[in-house]
């Protein structure tokens, strides 16, 4: 018994040793070594076009992305924008949905996946306040995103490895934690990090093997070397006052919301900064509600998509498709000759479940899923609703 006083000290020493081990694993990222960092697995953060291509030979990728739940309230907008629309190479256009769990209809997730759209992660809870995410450690990220990957694959009956991307709620960075979690769960890229400095020319996707040159708009930003994890920068727009905005619906000084022509010109002016520059991917990052409640903006968006469909070197694609191209950059005249991407269709045994009691807020929910019903409403620490 006389040695029991040593136990707390030993535990503290063990914890410190473990902390030091973690710090050793996450060594501070060094300035990029251009010779050592080579595609397809490593790329320095840079505005240089991958593959040393000339801008005129580079495909201009356009990324339409939508955040939050997928349900009957927004699916008609998605169908009207994307169904039967094709790029100039006759391949279907792509978009990426960063999906949060609450109120998501997983049968519709299955539908979008089968149409070739990309399903990505936006957390299980999407909870407030924003400081929850600012202070999140790796364990929080496991529970919010690692478990969500399993959750989406299960309830929408889509392949787990088809889910590759992450976007943080409120675009709140978590330092190294997001990318540590991504390494653990086999996720490939994050698209949460705005840049207001590298917009003209724009910042191309890069990996975190080495220190990033990207400005940190919503700290904390990653500082460690985390090999092979990709950053898809959110190159910001400029509103009418020249202020930056990462999300279209986050722009402050915008044209009148009932003026379709002015909105079309506003969109095109931001697009041309990319198209007439270094052709860094052009992000059209938005929430569906903004289009649904502002029909002139929706019509302007459709006009913009129609314009893109008539340009020989512009392609609306999924976020993961951009990462794939950066890994193996080829000129546009080769890109247009590639066969269209195909996926193995995933069946959905449509099931309606509910009411399902939720422990986190004592509410009852209904779920539309592609598998058998859970015992309770899925949530943090119970992503499949098994208890």
Secondary structure, 3 states (H helix, E strand, C coil): CCCCHHHHHHHHHHHHHHHHHHHHHCCECCCCCCCCCCCCCCCCCCCCCHHHCCHHHCCEEEEEEEECCCCCCCHHHHHHHHCCCECCCCCECCCEEEECCCCCCHHHHHHHHHCCCEEEECCCCCCCCCHHHHCCCHHHHHHHHHHHHHHHHHHHCCCHHHCCEECCHHHCCCCCHHHHHHHHHCCCEECCCEECCCECCECCCEEECCCCCCCCCCCCCCCECEEEEEECCEECEECCCCCEECCHHHCCCCCCCCCHHHHHHHHHHHHHHHHCCCCCCEEEEECHHHHHHCHHHHHHHHHHHHHHCCCCCEEECCHHHHHHHHHCCCCHHHHCCCCCCCCCCCCCCCEEEEEEECCCCCCEEEEEECCCCCCCCCECCECCCCC
